[in-house]
Amino acid sequence: MTGPATPREPWSLRELHRDLRDGRTTPADALARSRAAVSDTEPEVRAWVAHAPESEPRDTGPLGGVPLGVKDIIDVAGFPTKCGTSLREDAAPANRDAAIVTSWRRAGAIPVGKTVTTEFAYFSPGPTRNPRDPGRTPGGSSSGSAAAVASGHVPLALGTQTAGSVTRPASFCGVASLVMTHGRIAMDGTAGLSPSLDSHGVYAAGVTDLALAWSAFTGEVDAGSTAPRPPRLLLWTAKPLGVVEDGMREAIDGTARRLAEAGAVVDAFPEEDLVAEAVAAQKVVMAYEAARERAAELAVASCISEQLATLLRSGDAMPDTEYDAARDRLAEIGAALTRLSESYDAIVGPAAPGPAPMGLSATGDPVLSRPWQALGLPVVTVPGAADAAGLPLGVQLVGRARDEQSLLAAGCWAERAVSGQV
């Protein structure tokens, strides 16, 4: 296929939640809808590794009955965690849920299967295709979760991010995502790559859906049900990185104009070179830590992809002093950016260099997420923009550490403003 496919309609969590609450549908109906959507489009999208057996769902918790996809580096009791690698082809089923899955179950979500990941959440892609154009990558490493939400298979799906593994797929597939503050939820039961960088994430159709999910997950007020004030934003262009394509640059400029016209304060980000420094430091930290986290795989490097083997070898050869210097520099950059942005609600900028690239042999460049991930900050991807060909382009909002609630409020307002509802 050489052009965009007929867009599939993502499944609104907010609408499903309202229908469940008001008795217009049941958890069993929701699971049946999920299975039917998967049956209809999975042969083309290939988002799933395994599906849960049919069972009678329990209607408990604020999200009682909501189907949930889980990235296949995250343990779900009864499922093997294969991590997108032949090395785990014969993995035994997990005995217990990962900490993040336990938390979502407590909120009422029902894991309905494991979604495709790239190999050990790095660059070597799985079989998943972009629902908006099956000839293009869905991004990675949380490729299956993004595609499953974009295809309407589930209204929520879990991902993880070490460089750009949640934000980039959201941008490419035209859905919303939240990357949590580093350390917000324990990574227990999750096959990580870089302990000081790995974070949990979640996908939904829109930011207001994410706000509802976050409210159910944490008990905080639903930011999507209120009328937040226009945010104060810093506009980050990423110009020093030299990767932003014309279509994305035009989309960011247009988004900034619409936000300002709707009442937001949009000021220029004053220290773009600092962000570029954070990109370089993130690469050092990721390689060094990955070589130690995945030492067993490095020992059998001939059995893994060349992309992953190269990362692990480079990290293994890296001096401790280089790693320590990168960590120290990131601490300095983080402190500087905190001072620069303390009177703003979020930093707004491009979520990816452009639309999803053609081809399925790579997952696109995570460079625009690397700095924020290195600093451990929460990020929301706002969908709605598109290039001239109609391919999705995401805008990312970067918030304050451990303040996902305020970030989601700003994201909900931005989503409404971009769609002309403010």
NORSUL-V260899 format. One record per residue. OMEGA is omega as a letter, one per 30 degrees, with the letter a starting at -180 (NA if undefined). Layout:
OMEGA, OMEGA
This chain:
a, a, a, l, l, a, l, a, l, a, a, l, a, l, l, l, l, a, l, a, a, l, l, l, a, l, l, l, a, l, l, l, l, a, a, l, l, a, a, a, a, l, l, a, l, a, a, l, a, a, l, l, l, l, l, a, l, a, a, l, a, l, a, l, a, l, a, l, a, l, a, l, a, a, l, a, l, l, l, l, a, l, l, a, l, l, a, a, a, a, l, l, l, l, a, l, l, a, a, l, l, a, l, l, l, l, l, l, a, l, a, l, l, a, a, l, l, a, a, l, l, a, a, a, l, a, a, l, a, a, l, l, a, l, a, l, l, a, l, g, a, a, a, a, l, a, l, l, l, a, a, l, l, l, l, l, a, l, l, l, l, l, l, a, l, a, a, l, l, l, a, a, l, l, l, l, l, l, a, l, l, a, a, l, a, l, l, l, l, a, a, a, a, a, a, a, a, l, l, l, a, l, l, a, a, a, l, l, l, a, l, l, a, l, l, a, a, a, l, a, l, a, l, a, a, l, a, l, l, a, l, a, l, a, l, a, a, a, a, a, l, a, a, a, a, a, l, l, l, l, l, l, l, l, l, l, a, l, l, l, a, l, l, l, l, a, l, l, a, a, a, a, l, l, l, l, a, l, a, a, l, a, l, a, a, a, a, a, l, l, l, l, a, a, l, l, l, a, l, a, l, a, l, a, l, l, a, l, l, l, a, l, a, l, l, a, a, l, l, a, l, l, a, l, l, l, l, a, l, l, l, l, l, l, l, a, l, l, a, a, a, l, a, l, a, l, a, a, a, l, l, a, a, l, l, l, l, l, a, a, l, a, l, a, l, a, a, l, a, a, a, l, l, a, l, a, l, a, l, l, a, l, l, l, l, l, a, l, l, l, a, l, a, l, l, l, a, a, l, a, l, l, l, a, l, l, l, l, l, l, l, l, a, l, l, a, a, a, l, a, l, NA
